[in-house]
Every structure is written in structure tokens, then in C-alpha cells.
Amino acid sequence: MRRIELADAGFLYAEKRETPMHVGGVNLYTLPPGVGESEFIESIAPEILAADDFRLPFGEYVATGRAGPLGPMYWEKDQHFDMDYHVRHSALPGPGRYRELFALVSRLHSTLLDRTRPLWEFHIIEGLQNRQLAVYMKMHHAAMDGVSSMQLTESVCSTEKSYRTNDSPMSQRAYERYLQSVGATPKRRIIPKERELRTVAEALKQQFDTSSHLLGALRRFGGAFVGRGGNLAVPWHNVPRTSINTRVGGARRFVAQSWEFDRIKAVCKAMDGTVNDIVLAMCSGALRRYLEAHKELPKHSLKAMAPVSLREKGNYEAGNAVGFITADLATNLSDPEQRVRAIQASMRAGKELLMGMSAREASIFMQLTQVPALLTSVLGLAAQFPAFSTVISNVPGPREQLYWNGASLDGIYPASIVFDGFAMNITLVSYNKSLDFGIIACRRSLPQIQRMIDYLEQALVELEHAAGIKTGQGKRRASNKAVATKRKKNQTAKVKVTAKPKAKTKVKTKVKTKVKTKVKERQVAKPRARTGKQKPGKKK
């Protein structure tokens, strides 16, 4: 047995039926030319089912010690592994739109993983229109973070169309081949046993006698609660109560969308900001619109937990190496440029808090400051005392076009976690030339969450106007067209739309929709597009 580290075990302690603690996502592929759907599935499924050597911890289940479920937890090898249970084949009902796909993913993401088995599932989903195939994967957050989950996709994909592999992404062979491709070697995390630590005092000295950076960060963190933190935002401090900060049920709603990376970068350049700054500003504007539509925009600004990777360079192991910065979303400001500046100031202050720390010090600091959030979740108090308003996570992904056994990878759409007090999670992956957003929310707490897709587009157009950029005007697609437009050019993969100075632009797609791009309009797409009756769309 291998002991599960506290940072990983926290997700197991906090899990209950209403709050599954797994992460996952949808990968969309376009089948290779001349290959049918059944033929492609028959070529990959048998080899995936035959895998028997798994990357840790995909061949292990969770075991407890003498103290029971509240004591230490361990990974223990599954001696009776059943691959047919973990790899599943589904077919969408007709007509096979993204609406049907997202409805299925919403249901799959709502169910708990079985702790008596290894904590992952792999779903091959057929029946999509336009020769597309979907793969939905989910893995417990105790096993992987966002960065390590990206490695699973990259381990079986290639930049070459002709490349073929029969490996499962969970296999040790695929993992070792991925390490070789990035010039790394497998390393085991060394966790000292209790008997190897001479005394408790020595252990504490090892943890805290590192430098003055840790204590200085803790002092500044505490000072923010009494108004001495400057632009530093911290959990619980002036966090307003909205419908996002409620108790959640077990049912989920998943929606997804893509935006052109160049469009985001143009705003970054014009406003002298990072991609993360502009993404947070997009989410801020969208959340502001969502709450305004429900007549509950609060006086105080929303605060977002923005996860940051603490993974050291060259560390490709599974598990979690993640901390967070509290971002002030400035939703109380109506001017988009002022919101961007407030977000930038907040993010700078958060980064300065971690500046100068080693990865070990930052990890200790994050564990100390996250303990209260973990306790409120375990005690069922997170909805009464929310530490944040929502979670917005930016996961770096592969920047080149990838193929899986000749099938073009069209998009990577993440599905993360919501729990009591945080009924919505926005996660995005940078892939190829796009930013792929996945939004997961409690189905009961947040109705009409699909409208966030339209609100994100409106927020980006607003930022473009504030930055004096005209190239994004008129480049609006129906809210459910995103993913399909990521196919190859010769298969109408990316529909190019040339911006014109006119206020109205006709976008020629299979579903004809007249679109207005005036910033002041509350609704950009037709109501029918928001309901998910059309395909998810790519924002160009």
C-alpha cells in the first residue's frame, strides 16, 4: 500500500453524494478520411480493453487503515481489475447534436466513482453528426490535477496523422513513451515513513525552518482580513452571497465553447495584460450579466479561486501540485477597462505573495491556508461561509494540432468540480489555436447556465471595444456552434468570417443565424441558440 498524501486525500475526505470530487472532460475527434465510425471504434477498443499495466494510481483503489475513513488513506493494488467496467461504449440518440452529447456528459459527471475500484472511467461516445466521435474521461481529483490530466491525452496523441498506437492513456507504456517524448525519466515521489522521522520537533523544523518567506506570506495573508493587504484578495473577506454560493445537489449541467486564441491575445496586447487577466475579465463580465439577469448582482465584488500550478519543472508524476490565488473579479465595476485593471492589481498581489518561495514552501503555505476551506466543506458549512464566489481555472494544454490514430483532435473541453458554496466552476484549456471552455454547474442551484456562453462572448466583445479593437466585431456565431468549427479546413473545420464595419454580419454555416454585435445588447444569440438545440459554437 502507498499512503495518499494530505493534499490528495483532502478531495476524498470532502466527497459525498452531492459533491463528487472527480475531474474530467470531453475530447472531440473527427474521424480519419475513408474510415467509418464502427471501423474506427473496433480498431481502438480491443487494445484499450487489453491493457494490464497501469500508470499509478490507475490500477489501485482507495483503502483505509485502522482509524477508518477519517484516518490515513492508502492506494492499494486492485487484484481483480475489471477493464470492462472502466471502459464503456455509449451511443447518442438522434439527431446526435451537441445538445445530446452535453446532456449525456452532464449525467455521467453527476455520478460518484466507486471507491472499491480504481477511480476512473473512459467513455467512447458515438452517434455525433459530421463524422465526429467523443471521448469522455473522468478521474478522481485525488489521483490527478489539471496539468497531469492533460498528459493522458498527449500520451496517446501525436502531431503526425500517420502515427498509430494501441495503448490506453492510463497505461504505463503510454506514460513512459510520453516521458521519453519530453525528455524526462520516471521519478517516484519519496514520502518518509513515520519511523524515519526522529522526533516531532525535527519534523516540524523540517517543514517550517526553510526561510522567512513563508512566515512573511502568512503575516500578509492575515493582514488582508483587517484591511492591511492592499490589493490582495483573500478567502472569506467581503465575499458576497449569491445563488452561486448555495448548497448543491448531485445533478450537474455541462456546457462548452471555444474562442480563437488570437482574439484573446489581441486584447492582451492592447491592454498590456496576460491571457489569464483577460480570461478572468471575460468571466467577470459574464458573471455580472448572469447575476443582473437574475436581479441579484451584489454590491461587493465576486471573488474567484484561481488555481495555480506548483508543479516543479520536470515533474510528470500523477497527483496534485496545485495552489490558488484569490482573484478579485471587480464585478461591482461597470466599466470593462476598470475591471481589467482591478483584476490585474489583484493577481499581481496574489503572485507577489508567493514570490520568492520555493515550491516546497508554497505547497506548505497552500496547505495551511486551505485547511479552513476543507473544514467548512467537511462540516457542511461552506454554503453559510463561502470562501470564494466561484472557481476559474486556466489549464495549459498542447499548442499543436494533435491526432489520435489518424482522427483529428478538434477540442478539449474540461469538466471540473462544484461543491457546497461553489455551485459553478469555469475551467479552460489552451489547445492549438483556441481556448476551450468547459462550464460545470449544479443543475438545481443555477438554472439556464447555458446562457453563460453568450455572456462570455458579450464580455469579450465589450473588452475589444474598450481596447479599441475592431477586428472582433461581427465575428459571432450561434452559441452552440463552437466545437464543430474546429475540424479541418477542407471539411469546413474552421469557418473564416471576415469582419466588416457594418453592425450586422451574416455568418454562413449550416444553421443560418442573423447576429447583432452591439455591445449594449443583452442577448447576442437568438433564445433558441441558448437552449442547446443547435451545436456548440466556436467564437472567432
ZIRA-V166845 format. One record per residue. N is the residue number from 1. RES is the residue in one letter. PHI is phi in whole degrees, -180 to 180 (999 if undefined). NEAR is the number of other ideal C-beta (glycine too) atoms within 10 Angstrom. D_FIRST is the distance of its C-alpha to the first C-alpha in Angstrom with 2 decimals. Layout:
{{N,RES,PHI,NEAR,D_FIRST} {N,RES,PHI,NEAR,D_FIRST}}
This chain:
{{1,M,999,12,0.00} {2,R,-117,15,3.80} {3,R,-70,15,6.55} {4,I,-86,23,9.30} {5,E,-64,15,12.52} {6,L,-59,13,15.48} {7,A,-61,19,17.64} {8,D,-81,21,15.37} {9,A,-66,18,14.49} {10,G,-55,22,18.27} {11,F,-71,22,18.92} {12,L,-75,19,16.76} {13,Y,-63,17,18.56} {14,A,-83,20,21.88} {15,E,-79,22,21.65} {16,K,-150,15,23.99} {17,R,-57,10,26.19} {18,E,-77,17,28.87} {19,T,-132,21,26.66} {20,P,-60,22,24.11} {21,M,-110,20,22.05} {22,H,-111,24,21.85} {23,V,-115,26,23.89} {24,G,-177,27,25.64} {25,G,166,30,29.08} {26,V,-115,27,31.77} {27,N,-104,23,32.76} {28,L,-107,28,36.31} {29,Y,-126,24,37.65} {30,T,-103,22,41.16} {31,L,-62,20,41.39} {32,P,-63,17,42.86} {33,P,-57,12,46.65} {34,G,80,7,47.69} {35,V,-110,14,44.29} {36,G,-79,11,44.07} {37,E,-62,15,41.26} {38,S,-63,9,40.44} {39,E,-62,11,40.72} {40,F,-66,21,38.28} {41,I,-63,15,35.65} {42,E,-65,10,36.11} {43,S,-82,14,35.55} {44,I,-106,20,32.16} {45,A,-62,13,30.53} {46,P,-59,10,30.13} {47,E,-70,14,28.35} {48,I,-65,19,25.95} {49,L,-70,13,25.24} {50,A,-85,12,24.71} {51,A,-60,22,21.79} {52,D,-139,10,18.77} {53,D,-122,15,17.01} {54,F,-106,23,15.54} {55,R,-66,24,15.17} {56,L,-67,18,11.91} {57,P,-105,26,11.07} {58,F,-74,26,13.77} {59,G,-108,20,12.09} {60,E,-126,21,9.18} {61,Y,-117,20,9.92} {62,V,-88,22,9.54} {63,A,-122,16,8.36} {64,T,-115,15,10.02} {65,G,-95,12,10.25} {66,R,-66,6,13.60} {67,A,-78,9,15.51} {68,G,81,7,15.18} {69,P,-66,11,15.64} {70,L,-94,9,17.32} {71,G,-97,11,14.69} {72,P,-59,14,11.56} {73,M,-117,23,9.46} {74,Y,-137,16,5.93} {75,W,-92,21,5.52} {76,E,-128,14,4.76} {77,K,-63,15,7.34} {78,D,-84,16,10.68} {79,Q,-81,7,12.50} {80,H,-127,7,15.69} {81,F,-64,17,16.17} {82,D,-119,10,19.71} {83,M,-65,15,21.25} {84,D,-62,8,24.48} {85,Y,-73,11,22.89} {86,H,-87,23,21.69} {87,V,-105,18,24.83} {88,R,-129,13,27.99} {89,H,-122,12,31.68} {90,S,-127,14,34.16} {91,A,-130,13,37.87} {92,L,-78,19,39.85} {93,P,-70,10,43.02} {94,G,-65,9,46.26} {95,P,-89,10,47.51} {96,G,73,18,44.08} {97,R,-86,22,44.60} {98,Y,-68,28,42.09} {99,R,-61,19,42.82} {100,E,-68,18,41.29} {101,L,-63,28,38.31} {102,F,-68,24,37.58} {103,A,-65,16,38.08} {104,L,-66,21,35.43} {105,V,-62,28,32.95} {106,S,-60,18,33.73} {107,R,-70,12,32.77} {108,L,-63,20,29.59} {109,H,-76,24,28.46} {110,S,-86,19,29.22} {111,T,-95,15,26.66} {112,L,-71,16,23.14} {113,L,-78,22,20.17} {114,D,-79,12,18.53} {115,R,-73,17,15.15} {116,T,-82,10,14.49} {117,R,-128,17,14.59} {118,P,-56,26,13.64} {119,L,-90,25,15.73} {120,W,-160,23,18.72} {121,E,-141,20,22.13} {122,F,-131,22,24.77} {123,H,-114,19,28.38} {124,I,-94,18,31.35} {125,I,-120,23,34.49} {126,E,-107,16,37.93} {127,G,100,19,41.40} {128,L,-76,25,42.06} {129,Q,-74,16,45.54} {130,N,60,17,46.65} {131,R,58,17,44.45} {132,Q,-105,26,41.26} {133,L,-131,21,37.75} {134,A,-115,25,34.95} {135,V,-125,19,31.17} {136,Y,-110,23,29.22} {137,M,-118,20,25.52} {138,K,-139,21,23.33} {139,M,-139,25,19.82} {140,H,-67,23,18.16} {141,H,-65,24,19.07} {142,A,-68,28,15.55} {143,A,-97,28,14.83} {144,M,-151,25,18.19} {145,D,-107,24,21.40} {146,G,-63,22,24.88} {147,V,-67,19,25.12} {148,S,-68,21,21.96} {149,S,-69,24,23.04} {150,M,-63,21,26.35} {151,Q,-64,20,24.70} {152,L,-62,25,23.80} {153,T,-65,22,27.53} {154,E,-66,18,28.62} {155,S,-70,23,26.32} {156,V,-116,22,28.37} {157,C,-108,23,31.69} {158,S,-146,18,34.45} {159,T,-79,10,37.72} {160,E,-100,10,39.44} {161,K,-62,14,40.65} {162,S,-80,8,40.63} {163,Y,-69,14,36.95} {164,R,-131,13,34.97} {165,T,-143,18,31.28} {166,N,-109,16,29.52} {167,D,-86,20,25.98} {168,S,-79,27,23.95} {169,P,-63,26,23.28} {170,M,-88,26,19.56} {171,S,-81,24,19.51} {172,Q,-67,18,18.35} {173,R,-65,16,21.94} {174,A,-64,23,23.51} {175,Y,-65,24,21.33} {176,E,-67,17,22.30} {177,R,-66,14,25.89} {178,Y,-65,21,25.93} {179,L,-59,17,24.81} {180,Q,-64,11,27.58} {181,S,-68,11,30.09} {182,V,-102,10,29.58} {183,G,73,7,29.55} {184,A,-115,14,26.00} {185,T,-127,9,23.27} {186,P,-60,13,19.49} {187,K,-132,11,17.89} {188,R,-101,8,14.41} {189,R,-73,12,14.22} {190,I,-92,5,13.94} {191,I,-113,10,12.49} {192,P,-67,9,13.90} {193,K,-80,7,12.43} {194,E,-59,8,14.82} {195,R,-70,6,16.48} {196,E,-83,8,17.37} {197,L,-93,13,19.47} {198,R,-62,8,22.66} {199,T,-145,8,24.04} {200,V,-63,9,23.77} {201,A,-63,9,27.02} {202,E,-67,11,25.78} {203,A,-65,14,22.78} {204,L,-64,11,25.29} {205,K,-62,11,27.62} {206,Q,-64,12,25.08} {207,Q,-77,14,24.55} {208,F,-112,13,28.21} {209,D,-88,9,30.48} {210,T,-108,15,30.46} {211,S,-170,12,33.86} {212,S,-80,9,36.34} {213,H,-61,17,35.29} {214,L,-65,21,32.55} {215,L,-66,13,34.88} {216,G,-63,13,37.71} {217,A,-66,22,35.78} {218,L,-65,15,34.83} {219,R,-65,11,38.50} {220,R,-68,17,39.74} {221,F,-60,18,37.22} {222,G,-69,13,38.50} {223,G,-64,14,42.09} {224,A,-64,19,41.98} {225,F,-73,13,41.89} {226,V,-115,8,45.28} {227,G,84,8,46.92} {228,R,-111,11,46.32} {229,G,-102,17,43.90} {230,G,65,13,46.55} {231,N,-87,15,45.24} {232,L,-72,21,41.63} {233,A,-97,26,40.24} {234,V,-132,24,37.49} {235,P,-59,21,35.61} {236,W,72,15,37.65} {237,H,-79,16,40.85} {238,N,55,13,43.64} {239,V,-88,22,41.35} {240,P,-75,19,43.71} {241,R,-95,16,42.97} {242,T,-136,22,43.39} {243,S,-67,15,42.34} {244,I,-72,25,39.28} {245,N,-98,24,38.05} {246,T,-132,20,37.72} {247,R,-70,17,35.25} {248,V,-111,24,33.94} {249,G,-95,15,33.63} {250,G,-84,15,31.12} {251,A,-80,16,33.52} {252,R,-123,24,33.63} {253,R,-129,25,36.36} {254,F,-119,28,35.72} {255,V,-136,27,38.45} {256,A,-146,27,38.57} {257,Q,-166,29,41.13} {258,S,-124,31,41.82} {259,W,-129,22,44.13} {260,E,-63,18,45.63} {261,F,-63,17,44.00} {262,D,-61,12,47.45} {263,R,-67,22,48.80} {264,I,-66,22,46.24} {265,K,-64,13,46.80} {266,A,-64,18,50.56} {267,V,-69,23,50.15} {268,C,-57,18,47.85} {269,K,-65,12,50.56} {270,A,-68,15,53.38} {271,M,-105,21,51.67} {272,D,55,11,50.05} {273,G,-129,21,46.59} {274,T,-89,13,43.14} {275,V,-59,17,41.70} {276,N,-64,19,39.43} {277,D,-60,21,42.56} {278,I,-72,27,44.39} {279,V,-62,27,41.48} {280,L,-62,27,41.17} {281,A,-67,28,44.96} {282,M,-59,28,44.87} {283,C,-65,28,42.33} {284,S,-61,27,44.41} {285,G,-63,25,47.55} {286,A,-68,24,45.93} {287,L,-65,26,44.50} {288,R,-60,23,47.90} {289,R,-65,22,49.61} {290,Y,-61,24,47.19} {291,L,-70,20,47.73} {292,E,-62,13,51.47} {293,A,-64,14,51.68} {294,H,-100,13,50.20} {295,K,57,6,52.44} {296,E,-143,13,49.71} {297,L,-68,17,49.66} {298,P,-81,15,48.94} {299,K,-69,7,50.93} {300,H,-83,14,47.96} {301,S,-72,24,45.98} {302,L,-70,25,42.64} {303,K,-118,25,39.63} {304,A,-117,28,36.79} {305,M,-82,20,33.27} {306,A,-109,25,33.20} {307,P,-61,22,29.70} {308,V,-129,18,29.72} {309,S,-78,18,27.24} {310,L,-107,24,25.84} {311,R,-72,17,24.21} {312,E,-70,11,25.48} {313,K,-58,6,27.56} {314,G,90,11,25.68} {315,N,-90,16,22.26} {316,Y,-115,17,21.25} {317,E,-76,16,17.53} {318,A,-73,21,16.31} {319,G,96,19,15.78} {320,N,-110,24,18.70} {321,A,-139,20,21.31} {322,V,-141,19,24.11} {323,G,-125,22,26.61} {324,F,-153,21,29.90} {325,I,-119,21,33.63} {326,T,-86,25,35.86} {327,A,-104,29,38.71} {328,D,-80,26,42.08} {329,L,-83,27,43.25} {330,A,54,25,46.87} {331,T,-71,28,47.55} {332,N,-83,17,50.41} {333,L,-105,17,52.35} {334,S,-83,9,54.43} {335,D,-81,12,55.21} {336,P,-64,25,52.57} {337,E,-69,15,53.25} {338,Q,-62,13,52.92} {339,R,-63,26,49.55} {340,V,-59,25,48.36} {341,R,-65,18,49.55} {342,A,-67,23,47.88} {343,I,-65,28,44.56} {344,Q,-60,22,44.91} {345,A,-63,16,45.67} {346,S,-66,26,42.64} {347,M,-68,23,40.27} {348,R,-61,16,41.85} {349,A,-64,21,41.34} {350,G,-66,22,37.67} {351,K,-69,11,37.13} {352,E,-64,14,39.14} {353,L,-62,24,36.80} {354,L,-94,18,33.95} {355,M,-63,11,36.34} {356,G,90,14,35.86} {357,M,-80,21,32.26} {358,S,-77,14,29.60} {359,A,-60,16,26.60} {360,R,-67,14,24.64} {361,E,-63,20,27.51} {362,A,-63,21,27.79} {363,S,-65,18,24.13} {364,I,-63,18,24.61} {365,F,-60,21,27.90} {366,M,-66,20,26.53} {367,Q,-64,16,23.78} {368,L,-65,15,26.52} {369,T,-79,20,29.00} {370,Q,-92,17,26.70} {371,V,-57,12,25.63} {372,P,-60,13,28.93} {373,A,-64,22,28.56} {374,L,-63,17,25.10} {375,L,-65,13,26.61} {376,T,-63,21,29.66} {377,S,-71,23,27.62} {378,V,-63,15,25.44} {379,L,-83,10,28.70} {380,G,75,12,30.64} {381,L,-108,13,33.11} {382,A,-64,25,32.61} {383,A,-72,19,35.64} {384,Q,-79,14,37.84} {385,F,-130,16,36.75} {386,P,-68,25,35.78} {387,A,-79,24,34.50} {388,F,-140,26,35.67} {389,S,-89,28,37.86} {390,T,-162,24,35.69} {391,V,-121,20,33.16} {392,I,-129,24,34.51} {393,S,-124,24,32.17} {394,N,-114,21,33.35} {395,V,-103,23,30.83} {396,P,-70,13,32.15} {397,G,-122,22,32.18} {398,P,-65,18,33.73} {399,R,-99,11,37.43} {400,E,-120,12,38.61} {401,Q,-66,16,39.35} {402,L,-114,24,36.50} {403,Y,-135,19,36.64} {404,W,-116,22,34.20} {405,N,50,21,35.72} {406,G,91,20,39.13} {407,A,-83,23,38.63} {408,S,-75,21,39.51} {409,L,-78,23,36.95} {410,D,-88,31,39.25} {411,G,-172,29,37.07} {412,I,-123,26,33.63} {413,Y,-116,31,33.70} {414,P,-76,26,30.72} {415,A,-129,26,29.82} {416,S,-109,21,27.89} {417,I,-118,22,27.34} {418,V,-125,25,29.88} {419,F,-154,22,29.41} {420,D,-52,23,31.70} {421,G,92,26,34.20} {422,F,-140,27,33.57} {423,A,-83,27,34.88} {424,M,-140,26,35.30} {425,N,-133,23,33.23} {426,I,-113,25,34.95} {427,T,-127,23,32.93} {428,L,-134,29,34.57} {429,V,-124,25,33.72} {430,S,-87,20,36.15} {431,Y,-133,27,36.57} {432,N,53,18,39.44} {433,K,-110,14,42.58} {434,S,-135,29,41.39} {435,L,-110,23,39.42} {436,D,-100,30,37.63} {437,F,-95,27,37.23} {438,G,-127,26,35.07} {439,I,-116,26,35.81} {440,I,-120,29,33.78} {441,A,-149,27,35.21} {442,C,-68,28,35.26} {443,R,-63,19,37.79} {444,R,-81,16,39.36} {445,S,-76,21,39.59} {446,L,-125,21,40.96} {447,P,-73,13,43.49} {448,Q,57,13,44.93} {449,I,-67,20,42.10} {450,Q,-62,22,43.35} {451,R,-69,20,46.25} {452,M,-60,25,44.01} {453,I,-62,26,44.40} {454,D,-65,24,48.16} {455,Y,-67,25,47.88} {456,L,-64,26,45.73} {457,E,-64,27,48.45} {458,Q,-62,24,51.17} {459,A,-65,24,49.40} {460,L,-69,26,49.17} {461,V,-60,26,52.85} {462,E,-62,20,53.71} {463,L,-66,29,51.97} {464,E,-63,23,53.83} {465,H,-64,18,57.12} {466,A,-64,19,56.35} {467,A,-86,21,55.60} {468,G,77,8,58.79} {469,I,-96,18,57.09} {470,K,-104,12,59.06} {471,T,-68,13,57.12} {472,G,-85,25,54.67} {473,Q,-70,19,57.48} {474,G,82,22,57.95} {475,K,-93,23,54.64} {476,R,-127,25,53.20} {477,R,-115,29,51.82} {478,A,-57,24,51.28} {479,S,-63,30,48.07} {480,N,-114,28,46.37} {481,K,-116,26,47.22} {482,A,-66,30,44.61} {483,V,-73,28,42.22} {484,A,-64,32,44.80} {485,T,-77,24,46.75} {486,K,-92,23,43.97} {487,R,-76,21,44.90} {488,K,-64,13,46.85} {489,K,-61,9,50.39} {490,N,-77,7,52.01} {491,Q,-122,13,50.35} {492,T,52,14,51.38} {493,A,-65,16,47.91} {494,K,-124,18,49.11} {495,V,-83,18,52.36} {496,K,-80,8,54.19} {497,V,-123,18,56.31} {498,T,-86,8,58.92} {499,A,-68,15,59.50} {500,K,-123,13,63.09} {501,P,-70,8,64.91} {502,K,-70,10,65.65} {503,A,-73,11,63.84} {504,K,-109,11,63.12} {505,T,-135,18,61.35} {506,K,-90,13,61.02} {507,V,-103,19,57.73} {508,K,-87,8,58.15} {509,T,-135,18,55.15} {510,K,-67,12,54.86} {511,V,-110,16,55.00} {512,K,-82,9,57.99} {513,T,-138,18,57.62} {514,K,-84,9,60.07} {515,V,-127,20,58.35} {516,K,-110,13,59.67} {517,T,-117,21,58.00} {518,K,-68,12,59.84} {519,V,-64,15,57.50} {520,K,-77,7,59.06} {521,E,-72,10,58.32} {522,R,-79,10,55.68} {523,Q,-121,15,54.91} {524,V,-91,22,54.62} {525,A,-98,23,53.81} {526,K,-66,16,55.44} {527,P,-55,10,53.86} {528,R,-63,14,53.17} {529,A,-68,25,50.91} {530,R,-71,22,48.70} {531,T,-75,14,48.00} {532,G,87,21,45.95} {533,K,-79,15,48.61} {534,Q,-119,24,48.71} {535,K,-77,28,46.20} {536,P,-68,30,44.22} {537,G,-110,28,46.19} {538,K,-96,23,45.83} {539,K,-86,25,47.64} {540,K,-100,23,49.62}}
